[in-house]
Amino acid sequence: MEEIYYAVAAPATHEEKIQRSVFIGHTAPVATEDEARDFIARIRQEHAAATHNCYAYSLGTGDEPLLYYNDHGEPPGTAGRPILNAIRKTGLTNTVVVVTRYFGGKKLGVRGLIDAYHLVALQVLEKAGKTRIVPSFTLILNCDYAQLSPVNRILHTYQAATQETTYGERVSLRLRVPEESREEFFKALSGLAGVSWTETEKK
């Protein structure tokens, strides 16, 4: 039975005032570490005046997702890890969360910080909602112009997404194909003359 994975459905923001400090949670779905880091950099730029911009992200499916967190100046273990724990608790991957803190003059202590960052991360994740991640693989497909119409019918049938199209002597398509359709998809392509492909990666 295929395992089901989830990411946040859409970017979201949630603000909470805790013991005079303002905490703002930000989250977004991401497919790569570069996307996660770009999101973090944008939030840190938007909130450059904040005391802290702590973050965590989870990427990839399967037994060993890529996990990362950063306390951004808060005491070790009081911010980034509680944010990551919120992502893990909600069963999400391909998700980044940044929690911005504007210090209000009252210290929260270690337990207070852990609870605050965890709570705000959970709240923004709940606000963002969940969407299912369909495990898929990337394919570079080349075909003659005469075969483009039947190729497109196959793509539609197996819900393959076209990420990029290049027109030259032949048509080159960069495709994202659901893993569950792999066998039937290749069988359908094999029935077309003048079509070749190269699988590039699996996710």
Beta strands, then each sheet from edge to edge (+ up, - down):
strand 1: 5-8
strand 2: 12-18
strand 3: 21-29
strand 4: 52-59
strand 5: 66-70
strand 6: 95-102
strand 7: 130-133
strand 8: 136-143
strand 9: 161-167
strand 10: 171-178
strand 11: 195-202
sheet 1: 1+ 7-
sheet 2: 2+ 3- 6+ 4- 5+
sheet 3: 9+ 10- 8+ 11-
end
